[in-house]
Amino acid sequence: MTDRETLANERFACTPRERAVFEAGIKLATVYHQFVGTPVNLASVEKLEAAISEAICVQPYVESAKVEINRSVFKKRGDTYSYVSLTGKMIDAVVTIRLGEIRVTAEMRYDRELRYPLMYISSIEEIGNRSRRRPAAPWRLSCPMRRTPCSDDPLSMCRGRTPWG
């Protein structure tokens, strides 16, 4: 552990598990608060997805990050003015944090029922003891937007299904 890491750890009055959850929240807040409002069109959407994912991955403790943007809002044949500003409703993000022996997966998805881009913790796992994996909340057993079964793999983005279609 580096001196900076030791100093940082001393400033947190919480357990490593609580800190991992905190770090996951910070990463999702970055996705929302740094990138909402960004101009995007069909020609740039893949680059923006990659840029957001990479911006998250350079932050401490990120094991993986994946961002998908709803493409249904774009005109297929646009002109110079055919772009949109990114909104929370368009973002589907999954971030996995690893802090020591704790792995936290957090997601941001537009929840149609709530009409809100909800950020939530979808799993917490103690790596050293896989039998202590926290089960998903009952409402999490299905995709929160479509009420269909989700994959055990959080990066599957609900087996390819998206909240917008």
N, C-alpha and C positions, 0 to 999 in steps of 0.2 A: 504494500500500500504506500502511495506517495505521501509526502508531507502535506500537499494540498488536499488530498483525499482525507487524511486524518483530520485536518482542520475543518473541512466541510462536514464530516461526520459528527464532530463535536458540536456543531451548531443545530443539529436536529434533536429535538426532545420527543422522539418517537421510536418505535421499533423499526427494524429493517423492512418488515412487511408494510407498515404504514408509509414508510418513505418510498417504497417501490410504487405504491398506489399513488402517492403524491407526484412522483416523477411521471407516471403515465398520464395523469391529469394535465401536467405542464405541457407534455408533448401534444396532446389533443388540443389544448388551448392555443398552441402555436399554429396548428393547422387552421383553426377557425379564425383567430384574431389577426394573424399575419397575412392570410391569403384571401379571405373574403373581400370581394371588391376588385380582384384582379381581372383585367380584361382577358377574355379567352374566346377562341373560335375553334372550328374543327381542325384547322391546320396546326394549332398550337396546344390542343388539349393533352396529347400524350406527353409533350415536353413539360407542361405544367404539372401533370401527375408525377412525373419523374422528379422534377425539381422540388416539389413539396415533400415527397418521400425521402429524397436525399437530404433536405434541410432538417428533417426529423432525425435521420440516421446519424448526423454528425453530433447530436446532443448526447450527453452522458447516459449510459446504461441502456441505450436502445439496442435490442437484439434484432428487431426487424420492424419495418414500417411499409405499409402499402396504402396508396390512395387511389381511388377511382372517382372519376367525374362523370356525372350523368350527361350523356351525349344527345339525349332526346330533345334538348332545348335549342340545339343548333339547327340553322337552316342548311339543307343539303347543298343548295346552290346559292351561295351568298355573294355579296359584293364587298366593297371596302368598308361599309358600315355594318356588316353582318358579324357582330361579335356580341357577347353577353358579358356581364360582370358576374364573377363567381359568387354563389350564395351558399349558405349552409345546407340548403335543401338539395344541392347538387353533389355534395361531398359524401363519400363512403370511405371511411378510414379505419384501419386496424393497426395498432402499435403494440409491440411486445417489449417489455422492459425486463432486464435481468439485473438484479441487485443482490450480489452474493448468491445465496441459495434460494432466493425468491424470484419467481417469474410471474409477471402480471401481464395480462392481455386486456387492452382497453379498446373500445370501438366508438366511433361517431357515425351515426346513421340517421337519416331523416325518418322520424317516426310519424307515419300518417295519422295514427290515432291521436297522438299528442299535438300534431301539427308543429313539430319542433325538431331541430337537429340535436338529438340526444347524445350526450357523451356518457359512457358507462363502462364499468369494469365487467368483463365477461368471464374472466377466470383468474384465480390466484393459485399458484402451485409452489410447493416447497420441493425444490429439485432433489435434495438429498433423500427425501422420503415421499416417493410418488403416491404412496397409499394415503397421504394426507391432503390430496388435491381437493380443494373446495368445490363441491358440486355447483353447477349453474343454478341460479334462481329458477323457480318453476316457469316464469314467463320467458326465460332465456332458452328454454328447451326448443323453442321455435324461433324463426327469424322474426324480430320484433316488428318489421314492416309488413310482412306478407303472411305471417302465422303459418309458415311452412317449416319443415324440419331443416335445421342447420347442420352443417358438417361439424365434426369434432375439431377440424382444422380451422382456426380463426382466419387464416389467410385465404381460405377458399372463397371468402366473400359470399357466404351462404350458398355454396355450390354453384357459383356463377350467377345466381339470382341477385338482382339489385332492387333497392327499395322503390325505384321509380318505374319498374316495368317488368 
